[in-house]
Amino acid sequence: MAFQSSAAVATSTSNDSWKAQGFINLYLPSKDGKKRKLGAIALKESKTNEKALLDWLNENPEHVAKLASKLIVEYQSAVVQEAHAFALD
């Protein structure tokens, strides 16, 4: 069996399941009065809830403002707290 690079494997198959059909882009205002991208949320039609959201956003571009008003934003640190570590002893 010969070694195939990932590029060769990618061209030999046509699996596009990893591709998103839309994105929700997140921005913050920058000091120069413009906006700076913070990140993006990929939306895929293969996921039921994401497809419903895609359809709703594609139906009317003004829905993005309604979506923004419903968002719940929270922060969670990736630092493991000692109290939450496994009790292995």
C-alpha positions as CSV (number, residue, x, y, z in Angstrom):
1,M,0.0,0.0,0.0
2,A,1.5,3.3,-1.1
3,F,1.5,6.4,1.0
4,Q,-0.9,9.2,-0.1
5,S,-0.6,12.7,1.0
6,S,-3.7,14.3,2.4
7,A,-4.0,16.5,-0.7
8,A,-4.1,13.3,-2.9
9,V,-6.7,11.8,-0.7
10,A,-8.8,14.9,-0.7
11,T,-8.8,15.1,-4.5
12,S,-9.7,11.4,-4.9
13,T,-12.9,11.7,-2.9
14,S,-15.7,14.3,-3.0
15,N,-16.7,14.4,0.6
16,D,-17.8,18.0,1.3
17,S,-19.5,17.2,4.6
18,W,-16.9,19.4,6.4
19,K,-17.9,22.5,4.5
20,A,-20.3,25.0,6.0
21,Q,-23.1,26.5,4.1
22,G,-23.0,29.8,6.0
23,F,-21.3,31.7,8.8
24,I,-22.2,33.9,11.6
25,N,-19.3,36.3,11.9
26,L,-18.6,38.0,15.2
27,Y,-17.0,41.5,15.4
28,L,-16.0,44.0,18.0
29,P,-15.5,47.7,17.3
30,S,-11.9,48.8,16.9
31,K,-10.2,51.9,18.2
32,D,-10.1,53.4,14.7
33,G,-13.9,53.3,14.5
34,K,-14.0,50.2,12.3
35,K,-14.8,46.7,13.2
36,R,-12.4,43.8,13.9
37,K,-13.3,40.2,13.5
38,L,-13.4,38.2,16.7
39,G,-14.4,34.8,15.2
40,A,-17.0,32.9,13.2
41,I,-19.5,30.2,13.8
42,A,-19.9,27.8,10.9
43,L,-23.4,26.6,10.1
44,K,-24.0,23.3,8.3
45,E,-27.2,22.1,6.6
46,S,-26.4,18.5,7.8
47,K,-27.3,19.6,11.4
48,T,-31.0,20.1,11.9
49,N,-30.9,23.2,14.1
50,E,-28.2,24.8,12.1
51,K,-30.2,24.2,8.9
52,A,-33.2,25.8,10.4
53,L,-31.1,28.8,11.4
54,L,-29.6,29.0,7.9
55,D,-33.0,28.9,6.3
56,W,-34.3,31.6,8.6
57,L,-31.3,33.9,8.0
58,N,-31.4,33.4,4.2
59,E,-35.1,34.1,4.2
60,N,-34.5,37.7,5.4
61,P,-31.2,39.4,6.0
62,E,-32.8,41.6,8.7
63,H,-33.2,38.4,10.8
64,V,-29.5,38.8,11.9
65,A,-30.5,41.8,14.1
66,K,-33.2,39.6,15.8
67,L,-30.6,36.8,16.2
68,A,-28.1,39.3,17.8
69,S,-30.8,40.4,20.3
70,K,-31.4,36.8,21.4
71,L,-27.8,35.8,21.8
72,I,-26.5,34.8,25.2
73,V,-22.8,35.5,25.5
74,E,-20.7,34.0,28.3
75,Y,-17.1,33.4,28.9
76,Q,-15.5,30.1,30.2
77,S,-11.9,29.9,31.0
78,A,-9.9,26.9,29.7
79,V,-7.7,26.9,32.8
80,V,-8.5,23.8,34.9
81,Q,-9.4,24.7,38.4
82,E,-7.8,22.5,41.1
83,A,-11.1,21.9,42.7
84,H,-12.5,20.5,39.5
85,A,-9.6,18.1,38.9
86,F,-10.1,14.3,39.0
87,A,-10.0,12.9,42.6
88,L,-7.5,10.1,41.9
89,D,-6.4,9.4,45.5
